[in-house]
Amino acid sequence: MLIMKLGYRNLWRNRRRTLLTMTAMAASTVMVILMLGIYDGMIWDMIDNATNLYHGHVKVTAPEYLISRKMQLTIPEDGLHERIVNDPRVRGAAGRVRGFALLSFGEGETSHTQPAELLGIDPAEEWTVTLLAEHVTIGTFLSDPDTRDILLGAGLAKRLEASVGGEIVAMGQASDGSIAAEIFRVCGIIETGDQIRDTSLAITGRKTVQTMFALEGRLHEWAISLNRPLDATLWAASLNTSEQGAVATSWLKFLPEMGQMLDMWNAMKYIFAFVFYFAVILVAANTMYMAFFERLREFGVMEALGLKSLRLSGLIMLEGILMSGIAGLVGGAIGCAASFYLSTHIIDLSSFFDPISYAGTAIQPRLRTYPAVDNILVPILLIIVLSMIVALFPAWKLRRLRPVDVLKEV
């Protein structure tokens, strides 16, 4: 307790220097917590945009379908849905069927034709998995799986020069080799933020696409939404061990760039925090060395009076821990509050730049934090540990101190 009292009182001998150093340490902790939260927010925005907006967290398909995309590789429409949605880990499941066709809009010399992917969905099921309906910018979402209404991606609609209410003629090849043809009415324009997807995607009723491509009673995939996205790999593995004729694939596999980015960022957090702290640690080191040399005679007298050098070294270490601990806790509290605030009060940057497409998803033009335990604890613990390391050198020098030499010099 005596050493504890001495360490705390010694911190405030030079109040201004101590406060400036602790302020720099606390401010850097706040900034690191915020930056880690913002980077996590950006990454999870990309993951949410890819999974919650369009893909889902798990896809259940026929084997090899995600590799070859052959229209004939299908799974039965009935039988699997009940089992999936009854799982407490599942938030929703949506059956989908796909086909490729040439879409034409207009007549004669004013007509325009573009290749596109027709995605057939059940709107009621899709609501439980994705946010497609919330991204309809003009017109309305689909009403039922038998509809012949069609939603066009914003880029596709622009290339076709199509508008809501107009007719789209679609022609392609069905799964049995016959000609697939249908006439649709444009009910809306959808904008997902991914420019590549928005220039190639058209969405319509599932039953209509099944009939058009001779796929009655068949699906290409079940898109699954889970309550916890990071459980996708375990959930897919559990389904694969019990289900025959279908393969479950987590978003970490069918969106490998997202998984790699998440793994890389988790490994880079500590390096980022260390680099950010570098200048602050130099300030802390300067403070501790100045305090050490200013009190050199004091240390010599204390050791001459019988206080062991081990305890003096512990005193130096304790002062470093107290200074960094107080600064880290104060900075951590402020950074935590700011991080939670920015997680709900999002800063919109859309007036400065547009969404950036990457790996089948998009980086949204906004600042949003993703508060996580490690994003808060890592900066606090790291500033304390680094300050302890800085305090090791003066503590080591104190162990080698000979009172007679110090008193002679002074």
SULPEUR-V977208 format. One record per run of one state. SS is the DSSP state (alpha for helix, beta for strand, coil for the rest). FROM is the first residue (numbers start at 0). TO is the last residue. Records with the same first field share a line. If there is no record, write none. Layout:
# SULPEUR-V977208
SS=FROM-TO / FROM-TO
This chain:
# SULPEUR-V977208
coil=0-0 / 11-13 / 55-56 / 61-63 / 68-73 / 76-79 / 85-88 / 105-106 / 110-110 / 121-121 / 127-130 / 139-147 / 160-165 / 173-177 / 190-193 / 198-199 / 212-216 / 219-219 / 226-227 / 242-245 / 254-254 / 294-294 / 304-307 / 344-345 / 348-354 / 358-359 / 363-364 / 367-371 / 399-401 / 409-409
alpha=1-10 / 14-54 / 64-67 / 80-84 / 107-109 / 122-126 / 131-134 / 153-159 / 194-197 / 205-211 / 228-241 / 250-253 / 255-293 / 295-303 / 308-343 / 372-398 / 402-408
beta=57-60 / 74-75 / 89-104 / 111-120 / 135-138 / 148-152 / 166-172 / 178-189 / 200-204 / 217-218 / 220-225 / 246-249 / 346-347 / 355-357 / 360-362 / 365-366
